[in-house]
Amino acid sequence: PLSRLCLVLALLVGGPTLAMAEEPAALATCAACHGKSGVSIDPSYANLGGQNGPYLVLQLKAFRSGERNNPIMNPIAAQLSDEDITELALWFSEQPLVAAANGNPALVEEGRNRAGYCHACHGMQGHPVATEWPILAGQSAPYIANQLMGFKRGARYHPLMANVVKDLEASAMSALGAYYA
């Protein structure tokens, strides 16, 4: 229907969205790990609350297709329809962004100094201009460090990230995690 088309278009262009009155039917599947409001139960899982909707759509579709490999997420996303993905992305994007604030305080300044490479895509404060890119601000420090390590090891791939992480040591990844958390 027309309302579904408006919802999809709003997510894709990052414009104003219609308020979602009801929880998505597939929310229970996500809530076990990511919480109903997108605040994860484990610091190694992504916080989804307040995340860019178009980014969530892209990632859920990548998990579903196997383009993004994760032994937990792939079978879960494989069960989601395009409509489920759109509704979940809208739901989580409309939830408040809650800062994890769980990074080592002694590493925050080092992380701020190392974040120069990140600013071009993810913004000066971890909020990118492009809605197809993730908001880093507020993510859990271990999650950010783990994702950076995944890019370095080749478990995740993006041509820009491959260059950024190639010389990063684990301690630098922890510092970046502390800064963005």
C-alpha positions as CSV (number, residue, x, y, z in Angstrom):
1,P,0.0,0.0,0.0
2,L,0.9,3.7,-0.3
3,S,1.9,4.0,3.4
4,R,4.4,1.1,3.0
5,L,5.9,2.9,0.0
6,C,6.2,6.1,2.0
7,L,7.9,4.2,4.8
8,V,10.4,2.7,2.4
9,L,11.1,6.0,0.7
10,A,11.6,7.8,4.0
11,L,14.1,5.2,5.1
12,L,16.0,5.2,1.8
13,V,16.3,9.0,1.6
14,G,16.6,9.7,5.3
15,G,13.7,12.1,5.3
16,P,11.1,12.4,8.0
17,T,9.4,9.1,8.8
18,L,6.0,8.2,9.9
19,A,5.7,7.3,13.6
20,M,5.4,3.5,14.0
21,A,2.5,3.0,16.4
22,E,3.0,-0.8,16.9
23,E,6.0,-2.9,17.6
24,P,7.1,-4.8,14.5
25,A,6.1,-8.5,14.5
26,A,9.7,-9.6,14.1
27,L,10.9,-7.4,17.1
28,A,10.9,-10.3,19.5
29,T,13.6,-12.0,17.5
30,C,15.9,-9.0,17.8
31,A,15.0,-8.0,21.3
32,A,16.6,-11.1,22.9
33,C,20.0,-9.6,22.1
34,H,19.5,-6.0,21.1
35,G,16.7,-5.1,23.5
36,K,13.3,-3.8,22.5
37,S,14.6,-0.2,22.4
38,G,17.9,-1.2,20.8
39,V,20.1,-1.2,23.9
40,S,22.0,-4.5,23.7
41,I,22.2,-6.9,26.6
42,D,25.9,-7.7,25.8
43,P,28.6,-5.1,25.0
44,S,29.8,-7.3,22.1
45,Y,26.4,-6.8,20.3
46,A,25.5,-3.6,18.4
47,N,23.2,-1.0,20.0
48,L,20.5,-0.4,17.4
49,G,18.5,2.4,19.1
50,G,18.8,5.6,17.2
51,Q,20.9,4.0,14.4
52,N,20.4,5.2,10.8
53,G,17.5,3.3,9.3
54,P,19.0,3.0,5.8
55,Y,22.2,1.6,7.3
56,L,20.1,-1.0,9.3
57,V,18.3,-2.0,6.1
58,L,21.6,-2.5,4.3
59,Q,23.1,-4.5,7.1
60,L,20.1,-6.8,7.7
61,K,19.9,-7.5,3.9
62,A,23.7,-8.2,3.9
63,F,23.2,-10.7,6.8
64,R,20.3,-12.2,5.1
65,S,22.2,-12.8,1.8
66,G,25.3,-13.9,3.6
67,E,27.3,-11.0,2.2
68,R,28.0,-10.1,5.8
69,N,29.0,-13.2,7.6
70,N,27.9,-13.7,11.2
71,P,27.0,-17.1,12.6
72,I,24.3,-15.7,14.8
73,M,22.8,-13.0,12.6
74,N,22.8,-14.9,9.2
75,P,20.2,-17.5,10.2
76,I,18.1,-14.9,12.0
77,A,18.1,-12.5,9.1
78,A,17.4,-15.3,6.6
79,Q,13.9,-15.5,8.1
80,L,13.2,-11.8,7.6
81,S,11.1,-10.5,4.7
82,D,11.8,-7.1,3.1
83,E,8.8,-5.8,5.0
84,D,10.2,-7.1,8.3
85,I,13.6,-5.5,7.6
86,T,12.0,-2.2,6.8
87,E,9.8,-2.2,9.9
88,L,12.7,-3.2,12.2
89,A,14.9,-0.5,10.7
90,L,12.2,2.1,11.2
91,W,11.5,0.9,14.8
92,F,15.1,1.0,15.9
93,S,15.9,4.2,14.1
94,E,13.1,5.9,16.0
95,Q,14.3,4.7,19.4
96,P,16.6,7.0,21.5
97,L,20.3,6.6,21.0
98,V,21.7,5.6,24.4
99,A,25.5,6.0,24.9
100,A,27.1,2.9,26.1
101,A,29.8,4.9,28.0
102,N,31.7,1.7,28.8
103,G,35.1,2.5,27.3
104,N,38.2,2.8,29.4
105,P,38.3,6.5,30.5
106,A,42.1,6.4,30.3
107,L,41.9,5.7,26.5
108,V,39.3,8.3,25.5
109,E,41.8,11.0,24.7
110,E,44.0,8.6,22.7
111,G,40.9,7.5,20.8
112,R,39.9,11.1,20.1
113,N,43.4,11.7,18.6
114,R,43.2,8.5,16.5
115,A,39.7,9.3,15.2
116,G,40.9,11.5,12.4
117,Y,40.5,8.7,9.9
118,C,37.0,8.1,11.1
119,H,35.7,11.7,10.8
120,A,35.5,11.8,7.0
121,C,32.8,9.1,6.9
122,H,31.4,8.9,10.5
123,G,31.4,12.6,11.3
124,M,33.3,14.6,14.0
125,Q,31.2,13.2,16.8
126,G,30.4,9.8,15.3
127,H,27.2,10.9,13.5
128,P,27.7,10.5,9.7
129,V,26.1,12.7,7.1
130,A,25.2,9.7,4.9
131,T,22.4,7.6,6.4
132,E,23.9,4.5,4.8
133,W,26.8,4.7,7.2
134,P,26.6,3.7,10.9
135,I,26.4,6.1,13.8
136,L,29.4,5.2,16.0
137,A,28.6,7.5,18.9
138,G,27.2,5.5,21.8
139,Q,28.2,2.1,20.5
140,S,29.8,-0.2,23.1
141,A,33.6,0.1,23.2
142,P,34.1,-3.7,22.9
143,Y,31.7,-3.8,19.9
144,I,33.6,-1.1,18.1
145,A,37.0,-2.7,18.8
146,N,35.6,-6.1,17.6
147,Q,34.2,-4.7,14.4
148,L,37.5,-2.9,13.6
149,M,39.3,-6.2,14.2
150,G,36.8,-7.9,11.9
151,F,37.7,-5.4,9.2
152,K,41.4,-6.0,9.8
153,R,41.0,-9.8,9.6
154,G,38.8,-9.7,6.6
155,A,35.7,-11.0,8.3
156,R,34.0,-7.7,7.3
157,Y,34.9,-5.8,4.2
158,H,34.6,-2.3,2.9
159,P,37.2,-0.9,0.6
160,L,37.7,2.3,2.8
161,M,37.8,0.4,6.0
162,A,40.4,-2.1,4.7
163,N,42.8,0.8,4.3
164,V,42.0,2.5,7.6
165,V,42.5,-0.6,9.8
166,K,45.5,-2.2,8.0
167,D,48.0,-0.7,10.4
168,L,45.8,-0.4,13.5
169,E,46.9,-2.5,16.5
170,A,44.4,-3.9,19.0
171,S,45.2,-1.2,21.6
172,A,44.3,1.5,19.0
173,M,41.0,-0.2,18.3
174,S,40.3,-0.3,22.1
175,A,41.1,3.5,22.3
176,L,38.7,4.2,19.4
177,G,36.1,2.1,21.1
178,A,36.5,4.1,24.3
179,Y,36.2,7.4,22.5
180,Y,33.1,6.5,20.5
181,A,31.4,4.8,23.5
